[in-house]
Amino acid sequence: MTQTAPHATGAFVEDPDAPEYSAYGGDWSEIADEAARLAQQRIVVNMGPQHPSTHGVLRVMLELEGEVVTETRAGIGYLHTGIEKNMEYRTWTQGVTFCTRMDYVASMSQEAVYCMGIEKLLGITDDVPERANILRVLMLELTRIGSHLVAIGTGGNEMGATTVMTTAFVAREDTFRVIENISGLRTNNAYIRPGGVAQDTPEDAVALIRKVIPQIKQKLDELADLQLENPIFKGRLQGVANLDLAGCMALGITGPILRSAGLPYDVRKADPYFGYETYDFQVPTSTDADAYSRVVLRLEECYESLKIVAQCADRLEATEGQPVMVADKKIAWPAQLSVGSDGQGNSLDHIRHIMGESMESLIHHFKLVTEGFKVPAGQVYSAIEGPKGLLGVHLVSDGGTKPWRAHFRDPGFNNLQALGILTEGGQVADVVVAIATIDMVLGGVDR
Amino acid sequence: MSESQDLTGTGDAQGGLQPGERETITLINVREGMFGAQGDTSGYDLLVKPVEMPGATERPYGEWFDGVVDVLEELLGEDADAAIEHVVVDRGELTLYVAREHLPAVARHLRDDQDLRFEMCLGVSGVHYPADAGRELHAVYPMQSITHNRRLRVEVAVSEQDPHIPSITGIYPMNNWHERETWDFFGIVFDGHPSLARIEMPDDWVGHPQRKDYPLGGIPVEYKGAEIPSPDNRRQYR
């Protein structure tokens, strides 16, 4: 490559004589005095990469005229872990444990869209049992609630309202209680697998779901009461970080930000998957297109998700005992998981069978687990409505047991491009509000 | 698993075409051997098997695909044959293979025409096919129409020696970071991009990590006395 690449993080100011200040906190007044002495109004501030409001590690470079932001640049890549490259070296099933770690606040979304892609490549989309799809929808909606609660809670915390955060996290813990009860893990679950889900629910799952719904609802009410009529909260968020529909379309924004600009686009309604068309729920929208409306939308979406969760509980009861994995033994994971005295593992019945009764079953188990299944060559694109927007995956198979290419379109990666338009011309204090309203998670942005 | 599907890997069952009846659009990989191990004495070691993408589809394409291709061909006029290299319908998805010099025109029509109206480009995903001589690097653009609720895929192939594709950030500003990412990971140069800097890797990084010839890296790890090689050095079951 002969051309010289421009630097994303290069100097803002070409002038080599420009004075530089390094702030370590607490010495602001000295810096301000020095800047005043040099009669400088224009200051370039580096925010991050370690900063509580950056949802991970995000570097924001701000050019300021006094208190007004004149230029914003986002520097990402600090959390790049090469997940997509790693997935090319693991089997299709193992890939689930990798992609779940991208946007770690909404783990299930990546698992779901990835498995949807594999099933499309295999041509088994319609063979996935109903109960597996119900469990997927349940998990996705609990994840959506959890992700929105983190967005609202940390958003409040960033503006100094710690109670908002603690309340939101208490409610989020209730979603984790159900997720842990069913999948065995709070986050990074690797629960949704190609062809179905990893295991069926324990006996008390439905009762637990019904128990947490009112608890979560109560905390959501509390969050609404704490925030929505609070004059300080309204003063900080109303009319801040505006992005109208034209701006959203130009920047490819999806999710709550797009819906706050008035377009009711939700992949669950537009291109239903996992049977979403059979659930009764609404897609809340607003036309205010500001940070405040997005908080309201996220709260309303949580209520809608709770409605879906309640419907899932009814359906789980009705489908008790039905399979949660495709019938094809060449794809389905051979064993159900269970909790033994030494932790979670393959069910004892299965171990007894392969170790004591059937050599063929042992071979089959070994081949499927170590080698994996083959996926016919080709490529697919599948997309779901993640909590943060349209989450897409592009999968290419070379006919082998590993992906040739797995590329995720994380909504946060795309939406973070809007940071400049959301902040430029505004107050420096509103940058934090803008970051909170985008609600990206840098694990997903950088992958 | 439906009966008609071919699990062994060439993926040509979907198009209804027999192998050999069509030209190769993309040679994904050339597999050698049977079990992944080198030097096995069974004779399977000498197997050589090319794996191809599903081939071009004959009309009618089905669903809304014919209409979209018709409108696009009409808009492109006499450039249509040169611009659209192949049309592939596979697994219910439409892929248009577009010649790179015509990509901006195709993208503009896809976005602007009222019968097409693909308002959003969902990014660009690079893919590296080292075996596909002269077309090693592919850029895949998923397009989303919210108006008509449709999705299609535009694919552009270039060679490693001349990895230039015109940028479509002027038409789809949302692709700014996506093109930077694909430059960063695959070394595809998007001509006309306002600031084609690396985005995930550090500015001074050498190489493009998502290419197939770029090693994954990693070190052997000792576990219970045995040495486990790094993932890219383990035995590959293919």
Boltz contact constraints between the chains, C-beta under 6 A:
constraints:
  - contact:
      token1: [A, 5]
      token2: [B, 197]
      max_distance: 6.0
  - contact:
      token1: [A, 6]
      token2: [B, 195]
      max_distance: 6.0
  - contact:
      token1: [A, 6]
      token2: [B, 197]
      max_distance: 6.0
  - contact:
      token1: [A, 7]
      token2: [B, 197]
      max_distance: 6.0
  - contact:
      token1: [A, 7]
      token2: [B, 203]
      max_distance: 6.0
  - contact:
      token1: [A, 8]
      token2: [B, 197]
      max_distance: 6.0
  - contact:
      token1: [A, 77]
      token2: [B, 200]
      max_distance: 6.0
  - contact:
      token1: [A, 80]
      token2: [B, 200]
      max_distance: 6.0
  - contact:
      token1: [A, 85]
      token2: [B, 210]
      max_distance: 6.0
  - contact:
      token1: [A, 89]
      token2: [B, 216]
      max_distance: 6.0
  - contact:
      token1: [A, 89]
      token2: [B, 231]
      max_distance: 6.0
  - contact:
      token1: [A, 89]
      token2: [B, 232]
      max_distance: 6.0
  - contact:
      token1: [A, 120]
      token2: [B, 91]
      max_distance: 6.0
  - contact:
      token1: [A, 123]
      token2: [B, 2]
      max_distance: 6.0
  - contact:
      token1: [A, 123]
      token2: [B, 5]
      max_distance: 6.0
  - contact:
      token1: [A, 124]
      token2: [B, 1]
      max_distance: 6.0
  - contact:
      token1: [A, 249]
      token2: [B, 119]
      max_distance: 6.0
  - contact:
      token1: [A, 250]
      token2: [B, 173]
      max_distance: 6.0
  - contact:
      token1: [A, 251]
      token2: [B, 174]
      max_distance: 6.0
  - contact:
      token1: [A, 252]
      token2: [B, 120]
      max_distance: 6.0
  - contact:
      token1: [A, 252]
      token2: [B, 174]
      max_distance: 6.0
  - contact:
      token1: [A, 265]
      token2: [B, 146]
      max_distance: 6.0
  - contact:
      token1: [A, 270]
      token2: [B, 149]
      max_distance: 6.0
  - contact:
      token1: [A, 328]
      token2: [B, 1]
      max_distance: 6.0
  - contact:
      token1: [A, 371]
      token2: [B, 237]
      max_distance: 6.0
  - contact:
      token1: [A, 374]
      token2: [B, 7]
      max_distance: 6.0
  - contact:
      token1: [A, 376]
      token2: [B, 6]
      max_distance: 6.0
  - contact:
      token1: [A, 376]
      token2: [B, 11]
      max_distance: 6.0
  - contact:
      token1: [A, 377]
      token2: [B, 9]
      max_distance: 6.0
  - contact:
      token1: [A, 377]
      token2: [B, 10]
      max_distance: 6.0
  - contact:
      token1: [A, 377]
      token2: [B, 11]
      max_distance: 6.0
  - contact:
      token1: [A, 377]
      token2: [B, 28]
      max_distance: 6.0
  - contact:
      token1: [A, 377]
      token2: [B, 51]
      max_distance: 6.0
  - contact:
      token1: [A, 378]
      token2: [B, 11]
      max_distance: 6.0
  - contact:
      token1: [A, 378]
      token2: [B, 54]
      max_distance: 6.0
  - contact:
      token1: [A, 378]
      token2: [B, 90]
      max_distance: 6.0
  - contact:
      token1: [A, 380]
      token2: [B, 91]
      max_distance: 6.0
  - contact:
      token1: [A, 381]
      token2: [B, 142]
      max_distance: 6.0
  - contact:
      token1: [A, 392]
      token2: [B, 122]
      max_distance: 6.0
  - contact:
      token1: [A, 394]
      token2: [B, 125]
      max_distance: 6.0
  - contact:
      token1: [A, 396]
      token2: [B, 127]
      max_distance: 6.0
  - contact:
      token1: [A, 398]
      token2: [B, 28]
      max_distance: 6.0
  - contact:
      token1: [A, 398]
      token2: [B, 29]
      max_distance: 6.0
  - contact:
      token1: [A, 398]
      token2: [B, 51]
      max_distance: 6.0
  - contact:
      token1: [A, 399]
      token2: [B, 9]
      max_distance: 6.0
  - contact:
      token1: [A, 399]
      token2: [B, 51]
      max_distance: 6.0
  - contact:
      token1: [A, 400]
      token2: [B, 238]
      max_distance: 6.0
  - contact:
      token1: [A, 401]
      token2: [B, 237]
      max_distance: 6.0
  - contact:
      token1: [A, 405]
      token2: [B, 127]
      max_distance: 6.0
  - contact:
      token1: [A, 407]
      token2: [B, 125]
      max_distance: 6.0
  - contact:
      token1: [A, 409]
      token2: [B, 122]
      max_distance: 6.0
  - contact:
      token1: [A, 409]
      token2: [B, 123]
      max_distance: 6.0
  - contact:
      token1: [A, 417]
      token2: [B, 177]
      max_distance: 6.0
  - contact:
      token1: [A, 446]
      token2: [B, 200]
      max_distance: 6.0
